[in-house]
Amino acid sequence: RRARLALYFFSALESLFIPIPTDPLLAACVYATPRRWWQIALLTAFFSVIGGFIGWSLGWFFTDFIGFLLTNNMIPFLSSENFMNVTNGFSKHGLLIVLLGAFTPLPFKLVTITAGLFKFNFILFIISAFFGRSIRFLLVAGLVRYHGNPKILFFLTCLIGIVITSSYIILEY
């Protein structure tokens, strides 16, 4: 029970700053309690999204500070124009970025903070983050529960990422 609580806490912190993925601890907890694999996975996703909310809030909070630095040319490698281009790109493709960041091994903490920094819609962020994290953690927990091959996890992760990206492109155009 304590290991699961540590997993949930770790999952929230991993969405903020911890560079180690949650998956190994999730796998250990599922291996210890295989009958509750789906509950453990969904709670892990829930706490990961809570950490994502904190990351989004930090990004949103520092938007004005970044804007101040840009207007005073205090960030040598980033101009106001480039920042606006990235902002426009994030507003156009932010859903895809959040979904892929939540589902794939990309550092989710970067996605959460960036989503807040570029003022990505909060409700859409929470829904897409929970959707992506839930699918990822359910896949990991299900494979551990049923002693699946890690190659299958990699294949399914890539396949779902391609489906999400293709669906987004088709819906966009």
Secondary structure, DSSP 8 states (H G I E B T S, - for coil): -HHHHHHHHHHHHHTTT--S-SHHHHHHHHHHSGGGHHHHHHHHHHHHHHHHHHHHHHHHHTHHHHHHHHHTT--TT--HHHHHHHHHHHHHHHHHHHHHHHHSSS-HHHHHHHHHHTT--HHHHHHHHHHHHHHHHHHHHHHHHTT--HHHHHHHHHHHHHHHHHHHHHHH-
